[in-house]
Each structure stands twice: as structure tokens, then as C-alpha cells.
Amino acid sequence: MKFLAMCSTGLGSSFMVRMNIEDIVRELQLADVTVEHCDISSAGPESADVFFVAKDLEEATTGLGDVVVLNSIIDKDELREAVKAAAVRHGAL
């Protein structure tokens, strides 16, 4: 399974969310999960199984598939619950 954190430039906030997702993946001991980050314009439906994006970019995710919209990209508790839920949806947890 692949998680993809996205932001408008693919540099700052998506990288931070990626690192936080990686921490949570280790914490949950999820096997066979990769995490990457990119700018939102580079992502396509085949880019990942689950896409993580901040609420302000939600409209740009049409057609991507399983998109998790984060109300706050710095709230690790919200992110932890979102990663858990995504793992359950995709049979990894």
C-alpha cells in the first residue's frame, strides 16, 4: 500500500506530513506501506492508494480516489486516526 502526502509545491508541508505518516506507520507496525510526498499537480489516480491533503487543497483532488482531507496538517492525533482508518479500509490493519 502506498500513502502520498501532497501540498501545492511538494516541498514543505507535504514533506512534514510524510514524516509524520512514516512515524505513525512505524508506531502501528504497518507492513508493506510506503510513504511519499509530492505537489498536488503531479499526482494521478495511480500515484497512491491513499492521498493526504490539507483542507485548502481539497477541491484539487477530484478524481484521485481515496483522499484524506486533513483539517490541520500539524495535528498528529488527527493524522494518526486518519492513517489508522486508511489502513483498515485497505486491509493493512
All heavy atoms as an XYZ file, in Angstrom:
694
protein
N       0.842     -1.164      0.000
C       0.000      0.000      0.000
C       0.889      1.230      0.000
O       1.945      1.262      0.618
C      -0.901     -0.009      1.244
C      -1.782      1.199      1.332
S      -3.086      1.128      2.587
C      -2.235      0.507      3.987
N       0.419      2.239     -0.681
C       1.196      3.477     -0.767
C       0.354      4.665     -0.303
O      -0.771      4.841     -0.760
C       1.653      3.707     -2.205
C       2.513      4.934     -2.396
C       2.998      5.012     -3.823
C       3.782      6.266     -4.091
N       4.198      6.336     -5.506
N       0.939      5.461      0.606
C       0.347      6.714      1.052
C       1.117      7.847      0.379
O       2.343      7.794      0.273
C       0.463      6.885      2.561
C      -0.379      5.930      3.376
C      -0.045      5.661      4.689
C      -1.498      5.319      2.858
C      -0.814      4.812      5.467
C      -2.273      4.455      3.623
C      -1.931      4.204      4.934
N       0.394      8.876     -0.035
C       1.029     10.017     -0.679
C       0.543     11.305     -0.021
O      -0.649     11.603     -0.034
C       0.689     10.034     -2.173
C       1.361     11.102     -3.024
C       2.881     10.955     -3.000
C       0.853     11.024     -4.458
N       1.470     12.047      0.575
C       1.159     13.355      1.154
C       1.387     14.414      0.079
O       2.407     14.386     -0.611
C       2.051     13.625      2.362
N       0.431     15.323     -0.048
C       0.523     16.314     -1.119
C       0.322     17.724     -0.571
O      -0.405     17.935      0.390
C      -0.561     16.056     -2.169
C      -0.538     14.683     -2.757
S      -1.849     14.433     -3.978
C      -3.305     14.726     -3.015
N       0.975     18.679     -1.223
C       0.723     20.088     -0.955
C       0.891     20.832     -2.278
O       1.101     20.204     -3.317
C       1.661     20.640      0.126
S       3.399     20.770     -0.344
N       0.785     22.130     -2.255
C       0.808     22.877     -3.521
C       2.166     22.839     -4.209
O       2.244     22.835     -5.436
C       0.359     24.315     -3.298
O       1.207     24.940     -2.366
N       3.259     22.806     -3.438
C       4.593     22.810     -4.047
C       5.322     21.468     -3.946
O       6.299     21.245     -4.651
C       5.495     23.872     -3.385
O       5.673     23.529     -2.013
C       4.893     25.264     -3.519
N       4.895     20.614     -3.057
C       5.563     19.323     -2.866
C       6.858     19.443     -2.080
O       7.681     18.526     -2.096
N       7.050     20.535     -1.390
C       8.310     20.757     -0.684
C       8.169     20.772      0.835
O       8.785     19.975      1.528
C       8.932     22.082     -1.137
C       9.282     22.162     -2.610
C       9.743     23.574     -2.974
C      10.353     21.153     -2.962
N       7.380     21.677      1.374
C       7.353     21.877      2.820
C       6.333     21.062      3.567
O       6.671     20.105      4.273
N       5.072     21.431      3.443
C       4.050     20.788      4.274
C       3.841     19.331      3.901
O       3.612     18.501      4.777
C       2.736     21.571      4.225
O       2.269     21.676      2.916
N       3.938     18.994      2.637
C       3.764     17.576      2.265
C       4.916     16.735      2.821
O       4.705     15.590      3.231
C       3.655     17.404      0.750
O       4.834     17.818      0.103
N       6.106     17.290      2.870
C       7.244     16.569      3.444
C       7.046     16.367      4.941
O       7.307     15.281      5.472
C       8.543     17.314      3.161
C       9.769     16.597      3.653
C      10.107     15.342      3.171
C      10.590     17.176      4.604
C      11.230     14.678      3.629
C      11.719     16.529      5.067
C      12.037     15.270      4.580
N       6.549     17.390      5.629
C       6.288     17.270      7.064
C       5.208     16.221      7.330
O       5.366     15.362      8.207
C       5.836     18.617      7.635
C       5.519     18.566      9.116
S       4.669     20.040      9.698
C       3.075     19.853      8.917
N       4.130     16.249      6.553
C       3.061     15.255      6.729
C       3.600     13.867      6.424
O       3.299     12.905      7.120
C       1.832     15.605      5.857
C       0.810     14.472      5.875
C       1.199     16.910      6.326
N       4.434     13.759      5.400
C       5.043     12.463      5.076
C       5.821     11.911      6.271
O       5.677     10.735      6.625
C       5.979     12.604      3.881
C       6.757     11.331      3.593
C       7.834     11.532      2.577
N       8.630     10.327      2.420
C       9.535     10.164      1.496
N       9.756     11.129      0.620
N      10.215      9.051      1.426
N       6.664     12.749      6.861
C       7.454     12.283      8.010
C       6.557     11.861      9.164
O       6.818     10.856      9.824
C       8.435     13.367      8.450
C       9.549     13.596      7.451
S      10.870     14.681      8.037
C       9.972     16.135      8.515
N       5.480     12.603      9.386
C       4.555     12.233     10.462
C       3.825     10.934     10.138
O       3.610     10.101     11.018
C       3.567     13.368     10.731
C       4.220     14.537     11.445
O       5.231     14.361     12.120
N       3.655     15.712     11.295
N       3.442     10.750      8.886
C       2.799      9.485      8.488
C       3.782      8.327      8.682
O       3.410      7.264      9.191
C       2.301      9.545      7.031
C       1.138     10.520      6.900
C       1.880      8.143      6.552
C       0.706     10.781      5.459
N       5.040      8.537      8.298
C       6.037      7.475      8.480
C       6.189      7.099      9.948
O       6.297      5.913     10.278
C       7.385      7.907      7.885
C       7.387      7.928      6.376
C       8.650      8.524      5.781
O       9.329      9.349      6.444
O       8.943      8.164      4.633
N       6.175      8.096     10.840
C       6.229      7.810     12.284
C       5.035      6.955     12.709
O       5.192      5.990     13.466
C       6.227      9.110     13.098
C       7.523      9.886     12.998
O       8.539      9.314     12.539
O       7.507     11.083     13.364
N       3.872      7.315     12.234
C       2.649      6.595     12.610
C       2.649      5.190     12.025
O       2.239      4.234     12.690
C       1.406      7.405     12.178
C       1.338      8.706     12.985
C       0.135      6.581     12.343
C       0.380      9.747     12.428
N       3.119      5.056     10.809
C       3.204      3.721     10.188
C       4.114      2.816     11.027
O       3.782      1.651     11.280
C       3.705      3.828      8.726
C       4.166      2.481      8.184
C       2.608      4.420      7.847
N       5.244      3.366     11.490
C       6.140      2.580     12.358
C       5.459      2.264     13.688
O       5.534      1.153     14.183
C       7.445      3.335     12.598
C       8.443      3.216     11.462
C       9.811      3.770     11.845
N       9.797      5.203     12.067
C       9.908      6.115     11.108
N      10.045      5.724      9.858
N       9.887      7.394     11.387
N       4.803      3.261     14.249
C       4.113      3.092     15.529
C       3.049      1.997     15.442
O       2.893      1.194     16.360
C       3.471      4.429     15.886
C       2.641      4.478     17.125
C       1.980      5.864     17.249
O       2.703      6.880     17.238
O       0.737      5.912     17.344
N       2.328      1.969     14.341
C       1.264      0.976     14.148
C       1.805     -0.351     13.610
O       1.046     -1.302     13.454
C       0.196      1.520     13.190
C      -0.574      2.749     13.653
C      -1.499      3.252     12.548
C      -1.363      2.439     14.918
N       3.098     -0.367     13.302
C       3.760     -1.564     12.764
C       3.068     -2.069     11.499
O       2.810     -3.264     11.348
C       3.844     -2.660     13.823
C       4.624     -2.231     15.037
C       4.699     -3.281     16.123
O       3.974     -4.270     16.105
N       5.602     -3.082     17.069
N       2.765     -1.135     10.607
C       2.140     -1.484      9.335
C       3.218     -1.986      8.386
O       4.197     -1.294      8.117
C       1.429     -0.278      8.727
C       0.281      0.323      9.546
C      -0.246      1.577      8.860
C      -0.828     -0.695      9.740
N       3.024     -3.176      7.880
C       3.993     -3.755      6.951
C       3.610     -3.398      5.510
O       2.443     -3.179      5.204
C       4.029     -5.266      7.123
N       4.598     -3.346      4.670
C       4.383     -3.117      3.235
C       3.643     -1.817      2.929
O       2.792     -1.768      2.039
C       3.639     -4.299      2.605
C       4.418     -5.586      2.741
O       5.661     -5.542      2.635
O       3.784     -6.633      2.953
N       3.951     -0.782      3.685
C       3.382      0.543      3.433
C       4.524      1.479      3.070
O       5.495      1.584      3.818
C       2.623      1.089      4.655
C       2.171      2.524      4.412
C       1.434      0.202      4.996
N       4.414      2.120      1.931
C       5.380      3.138      1.561
C       4.707      4.502      1.654
O       3.495      4.616      1.456
C       5.920      2.935      0.131
O       4.834      2.988     -0.782
C       6.646      1.619     -0.004
N       5.525      5.503      1.945
C       5.005      6.867      2.084
C       5.885      7.787      1.247
O       7.110      7.742      1.357
C       5.012      7.329      3.556
C       4.333      8.690      3.684
C       4.337      6.307      4.463
N       5.247      8.588      0.427
C       5.971      9.564     -0.380
C       5.251     10.899     -0.296
O       4.152     10.985      0.250
C       6.059      9.099     -1.841
C       6.888      7.839     -2.011
C       7.018      7.408     -3.455
O       6.562      8.141     -4.361
O       7.572      6.333     -3.686
N       5.834     11.930     -0.860
C       5.181     13.228     -0.917
C       5.422     13.852     -2.280
O       6.392     13.495     -2.978
C       5.667     14.151      0.207
C       7.075     14.627      0.023
N       8.169     13.856      0.317
C       7.555     15.807     -0.431
C       9.263     14.537      0.066
N       8.909     15.730     -0.395
N       4.540     14.762     -2.677
C       4.701     15.447     -3.966
C       3.794     16.664     -4.011
O       2.998     16.891     -3.107
C       4.370     14.502     -5.119
S       2.626     14.151     -5.344
N       3.921     17.422     -5.083
C       2.982     18.522     -5.304
C       1.698     17.941     -5.879
O       1.714     16.909     -6.541
C       3.577     19.578     -6.238
C       3.786     19.054     -7.625
O       4.731     18.258     -7.819
O       2.989     19.401     -8.517
N       0.620     18.616     -5.613
C      -0.688     18.064     -5.956
C      -0.890     17.930     -7.467
O      -1.586     17.029     -7.927
C      -1.812     18.900     -5.303
C      -3.105     18.080     -5.260
C      -1.981     20.241     -5.975
C      -4.111     18.614     -4.278
N      -0.255     18.767     -8.253
C      -0.437     18.683     -9.707
C       0.281     17.478    -10.313
O      -0.021     17.086    -11.435
C       0.040     19.975    -10.378
O       1.425     20.151    -10.170
N       1.210     16.890     -9.591
C       1.938     15.722    -10.100
C       1.223     14.408     -9.800
O       1.604     13.373    -10.332
C       3.336     15.652     -9.469
O       4.096     16.764     -9.842
N       0.201     14.436     -8.953
C      -0.466     13.202     -8.541
C      -1.568     12.816     -9.510
O      -2.308     13.658    -10.016
C      -1.048     13.378     -7.138
N      -1.664     11.527     -9.747
C      -2.749     10.967    -10.536
C      -3.371      9.821     -9.772
O      -2.831      9.389     -8.744
N      -4.492      9.300    -10.241
C      -5.173      8.219     -9.516
C      -4.292      7.006     -9.249
O      -4.494      6.296     -8.265
C      -6.343      7.853    -10.430
C      -6.520      9.000    -11.337
C      -5.195      9.684    -11.448
N      -3.317      6.756    -10.095
C      -2.443      5.594     -9.920
C      -1.236      5.893     -9.029
O      -0.426      5.013     -8.763
C      -1.917      5.106    -11.281
C      -2.978      4.862    -12.312
C      -3.392      6.154    -13.018
O      -2.607      7.098    -13.088
O      -4.557      6.212    -13.466
N      -1.105      7.115     -8.573
C       0.075      7.516     -7.799
C       0.128      6.895     -6.416
O       1.201      6.736     -5.846
C       0.129      9.033     -7.647
O       0.191      9.661     -8.902
N      -1.036      6.568     -5.850
C      -1.065      6.017     -4.497
C      -2.409      5.356     -4.225
O      -3.366      5.525     -4.989
C      -0.822      7.123     -3.474
N      -2.464      4.643     -3.121
C      -3.730      4.067     -2.673
C      -4.521      5.067     -1.843
O      -5.746      5.080     -1.872
C      -3.460      2.811     -1.836
C      -2.760      1.743     -2.645
O      -3.347      1.281     -3.635
O      -1.607      1.409     -2.299
N      -3.789      5.883     -1.073
C      -4.426      6.881     -0.217
C      -3.645      8.193     -0.346
O      -2.416      8.194     -0.235
C      -4.459      6.442      1.262
C      -5.211      7.469      2.103
C      -5.095      5.060      1.411
N      -4.383      9.267     -0.555
C      -3.798     10.591     -0.708
C      -4.151     11.431      0.519
O      -5.299     11.453      0.934
C      -4.355     11.275     -1.958
C      -4.114     10.503     -3.223
C      -4.994      9.509     -3.630
C      -3.000     10.765     -4.001
C      -4.772      8.789     -4.794
C      -2.768     10.058     -5.169
C      -3.651      9.064     -5.565
N      -3.169     12.128      1.075
C      -3.384     13.003      2.233
C      -3.149     14.441      1.794
O      -2.116     14.756      1.204
C      -2.415     12.645      3.371
C      -2.691     11.303      3.988
C      -2.224     10.142      3.403
C      -3.437     11.210      5.148
C      -2.492      8.901      3.964
C      -3.702      9.972      5.727
C      -3.233      8.816      5.136
N      -4.124     15.292      2.094
C      -4.041     16.677      1.658
C      -4.689     17.585      2.703
O      -5.617     17.176      3.405
C      -4.714     16.838      0.275
C      -6.201     16.553      0.340
C      -4.459     18.188     -0.314
N      -4.215     18.814      2.791
C      -4.824     19.805      3.689
C      -6.156     20.260      3.117
O      -6.389     20.218      1.902
C      -3.889     21.001      3.856
N      -7.020     20.714      4.006
C      -8.379     21.097      3.625
C      -8.411     22.154      2.520
O      -9.277     22.109      1.648
C      -9.118     21.610      4.858
C     -10.588     21.803      4.640
C     -11.305     21.975      5.949
C     -12.798     22.059      5.757
N     -13.414     20.842      5.283
N      -7.466     23.080      2.505
C      -7.491     24.141      1.499
C      -7.228     23.639      0.082
O      -7.467     24.350     -0.889
C      -6.509     25.256      1.868
C      -5.068     24.796      1.899
O      -4.817     23.640      2.291
O      -4.193     25.599      1.549
N      -6.759     22.413     -0.067
C      -6.497     21.858     -1.403
C      -7.495     20.769     -1.783
O      -7.339     20.114     -2.827
C      -5.077     21.292     -1.474
C      -3.956     22.318     -1.319
C      -2.601     21.625     -1.300
C      -4.014     23.349     -2.430
N      -8.514     20.603     -0.995
C      -9.483     19.528     -1.211
C     -10.077     19.549     -2.621
O     -10.225     18.505     -3.261
C     -10.597     19.617     -0.168
C     -11.637     18.526     -0.297
C     -12.696     18.612      0.795
O     -12.720     19.598      1.546
O     -13.488     17.668      0.882
N     -10.416     20.733     -3.120
C     -11.066     20.822     -4.433
C     -10.179     20.302     -5.562
O     -10.684     19.868     -6.597
C     -11.477     22.264     -4.726
C     -12.628     22.743     -3.868
C     -13.040     24.165     -4.199
O     -12.736     24.632     -5.307
O     -13.651     24.806     -3.339
N      -8.893     20.322     -5.376
C      -7.955     19.889     -6.427
C      -7.758     18.383     -6.455
O      -6.980     17.878     -7.255
C      -6.615     20.586     -6.239
N      -8.455     17.654     -5.599
C      -8.237     16.211     -5.507
C      -9.285     15.397     -6.252
O      -9.257     14.170     -6.190
C      -8.219     15.756     -4.037
O      -9.495     16.022     -3.445
C      -7.118     16.455     -3.263
N     -10.147     16.054     -6.979
C     -11.206     15.353     -7.693
C     -10.613     14.282     -8.614
O      -9.691     14.551     -9.376
C     -12.034     16.356     -8.529
O     -12.551     17.342     -7.650
C     -13.177     15.648     -9.247
N     -11.148     13.094     -8.490
C     -10.727     12.009     -9.359
C      -9.534     11.214     -8.886
O      -9.120     10.269     -9.554
N      -8.968     11.578     -7.742
C      -7.782     10.858     -7.269
C      -8.119      9.536     -6.583
O      -7.293      8.650     -6.509
C      -6.963     11.733     -6.314
C      -6.177     12.859     -6.959
C      -5.386     13.625     -5.901
C      -5.236     12.324     -8.025
N      -9.317      9.412     -6.040
C      -9.665      8.164     -5.357
C      -9.807      8.365     -3.871
O     -10.546      9.245     -3.443
N      -9.087      7.574     -3.081
C      -9.193      7.620     -1.619
C      -8.379      8.797     -1.093
O      -7.165      8.704     -0.924
C      -8.698      6.300     -1.019
C      -9.005      6.183      0.464
O      -9.469      7.177      1.062
O      -8.766      5.100      1.021
N      -9.054      9.891     -0.847
C      -8.399     11.115     -0.391
C      -8.772     11.389      1.066
O      -9.948     11.378      1.412
C      -8.802     12.328     -1.251
C      -8.199     13.614     -0.695
C      -8.393     12.113     -2.698
N      -7.771     11.606      1.887
C      -7.972     12.001      3.283
C      -7.706     13.497      3.362
O      -6.609     13.952      3.062
C      -7.012     11.239      4.225
C      -7.126     11.772      5.646
C      -7.292      9.744      4.167
N      -8.729     14.242      3.741
C      -8.604     15.690      3.888
C      -8.350     16.000      5.358
O      -9.154     15.655      6.221
C      -9.869     16.409      3.397
C      -9.748     17.909      3.611
C     -10.134     16.082      1.932
N      -7.216     16.632      5.614
C      -6.816     16.949      6.987
C      -7.268     18.364      7.344
O      -6.960     19.309      6.618
C      -5.302     16.839      7.131
C      -4.716     15.457      6.819
C      -3.192     15.539      6.729
C      -5.148     14.442      7.876
N      -7.959     18.497      8.446
C      -8.354     19.822      8.925
C      -7.145     20.619      9.381
O      -7.094     21.829      9.225
C      -9.363     19.701     10.063
C     -10.685     19.177      9.571
O     -11.212     19.635      8.557
N     -11.227     18.200     10.264
N      -6.168     19.922      9.961
C      -4.931     20.565     10.411
C      -3.764     19.645     10.063
O      -3.730     18.497     10.507
C      -4.962     20.806     11.918
O      -3.677     21.207     12.361
N      -2.798     20.157      9.338
C      -1.657     19.309      8.970
C      -0.656     19.153     10.113
O       0.266     18.355     10.011
C      -0.931     19.832      7.711
C      -0.371     21.225      7.951
C      -1.851     19.773      6.496
C       0.563     21.695      6.853
N      -0.850     19.904     11.198
C       0.065     19.768     12.337
C      -0.534     18.968     13.486
O       0.130     18.740     14.486
C       0.545     21.147     12.850
C      -0.629     21.995     13.285
C       1.375     21.847     11.777
C      -0.213     23.284     13.984
N      -1.782     18.555     13.352
C      -2.440     17.779     14.401
C      -2.122     16.296     14.200
O      -2.744     15.612     13.388
C      -3.951     18.019     14.352
C      -4.692     17.313     15.481
O      -4.103     16.426     16.136
O      -5.866     17.649     15.692
N      -1.161     15.805     14.965
C      -0.718     14.418     14.783
C      -1.785     13.417     15.243
O      -1.847     12.308     14.728
C       0.604     14.168     15.514
C       1.351     12.980     14.946
C       2.799     12.970     15.354
C       3.494     11.744     14.780
N       4.890     11.681     15.127
N      -2.625     13.815     16.186
C      -3.709     12.915     16.611
C      -4.719     12.719     15.474
O      -5.168     11.601     15.216
C      -4.421     13.465     17.851
C      -3.546     13.417     19.086
O      -2.658     12.530     19.171
O      -3.732     14.262     19.974
N      -5.069     13.801     14.791
C      -5.969     13.685     13.637
C      -5.330     12.812     12.557
O      -5.983     11.948     11.978
C      -6.279     15.077     13.054
C      -7.167     14.996     11.817
C      -7.294     16.334     11.082
O      -6.612     17.306     11.448
O      -8.081     16.378     10.123
N      -4.049     13.030     12.318
C      -3.352     12.256     11.295
C      -3.294     10.773     11.681
O      -3.501      9.891     10.838
C      -1.947     12.810     11.081
C      -1.134     12.175      9.962
C      -1.844     12.308      8.607
C       0.249     12.798      9.895
N      -3.022     10.501     12.961
C      -2.957      9.109     13.439
C      -4.290      8.397     13.180
O      -4.316      7.276     12.679
C      -2.607      9.069     14.922
C      -2.483      7.652     15.484
C      -2.059      7.629     16.945
N      -0.703      8.165     17.100
C      -0.396      9.378     17.555
N      -1.350     10.197     17.940
N       0.848      9.784     17.641
N      -5.395      9.058     13.501
C      -6.710      8.451     13.276
C      -6.968      8.257     11.783
O      -7.549      7.245     11.378
C      -7.809      9.307     13.908
C      -7.770      9.291     15.431
C      -7.780      7.886     16.024
O      -8.600      7.059     15.599
O      -6.937      7.611     16.909
N      -6.539      9.195     10.968
C      -6.731      9.081      9.518
C      -5.900      7.939      8.937
O      -6.373      7.193      8.079
C      -6.361     10.401      8.843
N      -4.675      7.789      9.407
C      -3.819      6.695      8.921
C      -4.394      5.352      9.359
O      -4.460      4.406      8.565
C      -2.368      6.867      9.423
C      -1.540      5.615      9.160
C      -1.723      8.081      8.754
N      -4.835      5.269     10.613
C      -5.459      4.025     11.096
C      -6.671      3.667     10.246
O      -6.828      2.514      9.823
C      -5.916      4.176     12.555
C      -4.865      4.007     13.586
C      -5.517      4.090     14.970
C      -4.512      4.118     16.074
N      -5.159      4.284     17.399
N      -7.540      4.639     10.014
C      -8.753      4.388      9.231
C      -8.404      3.956      7.806
O      -9.025      3.035      7.261
C      -9.628      5.637      9.219
N      -7.408      4.595      7.213
C      -6.991      4.222      5.853
C      -6.422      2.807      5.839
O      -6.696      2.030      4.917
C      -5.959      5.223      5.326
N      -5.646      2.469      6.845
C      -5.077      1.122      6.934
C      -6.181      0.081      7.063
O      -6.116     -0.992      6.446
C      -4.104      1.030      8.100
N      -7.203      0.389      7.826
C      -8.330     -0.528      7.972
C      -9.072     -0.663      6.640
O      -9.396     -1.776      6.201
C      -9.286     -0.058      9.100
C     -10.589     -0.830      9.073
C      -8.600     -0.191     10.454
N      -9.330      0.457      5.970
C     -10.041      0.419      4.675
C      -9.315     -0.441      3.652
O      -9.941     -1.074      2.811
C     -10.203      1.831      4.097
C     -11.268      2.667      4.725
C     -11.618      3.888      3.885
N     -10.503      4.736      3.529
C      -9.983      5.683      4.313
N     -10.477      5.879      5.505
N      -8.967      6.424      3.889
N      -7.990     -0.446      3.727
C      -7.204     -1.163      2.717
C      -6.663     -2.497      3.237
O      -5.793     -3.106      2.611
C      -6.062     -0.264      2.221
C      -6.577      0.881      1.404
N      -6.778      0.791      0.045
C      -6.988      2.124      1.769
C      -7.271      1.938     -0.405
N      -7.408      2.760      0.627
N      -7.174     -2.934      4.379
C      -6.839     -4.262      4.892
C      -5.443     -4.419      5.455
O      -4.952     -5.533      5.616
N      -4.801     -3.307      5.800
C      -3.449     -3.379      6.358
C      -3.444     -3.394      7.881
O      -2.406     -3.604      8.497
C      -2.608     -2.198      5.864
N      -4.597     -3.193      8.487
C      -4.676     -3.162      9.960
C      -5.941     -3.846     10.398
O      -6.983     -3.700      9.814
C      -4.646     -1.720     10.467
C      -4.595     -1.516     11.976
C      -3.301     -2.094     12.560
C      -4.714     -0.047     12.311
